[in-house]
């Protein structure tokens, strides 16, 4: 096997692996969306308000 053929096999394997990972992530994202009842959750809300943003409520400030 020549160097070129080896390089094609290595990079082809990397590309196929990346495509498989992308498809699996898309399927997982679809399952998560279905589990939420089809609602989208804005990530900026999660950063600002915590996990309660997904439920449509704001979290309270921590008591000190």
C-alpha positions, 0 to 999 in steps of 0.5 A: 500500500502506498503512502497516498492510499494510507493517507486516504484511508486514515482521513476517510476513517476520520471523516466517516467517524465525524459523520457518524458522531454528528448523526448520533448527536442529532438523534440525541438532540431530537430525543431531548427535544421530544422529552421536553414536549417539543419546546426549545430552550434558549441557552442564554436563559439557562446561563442567566436564570439556571435550570428553572428557565427550561420550566419557564420560571426564574430562579430566586437569588441565593439567600446569604 
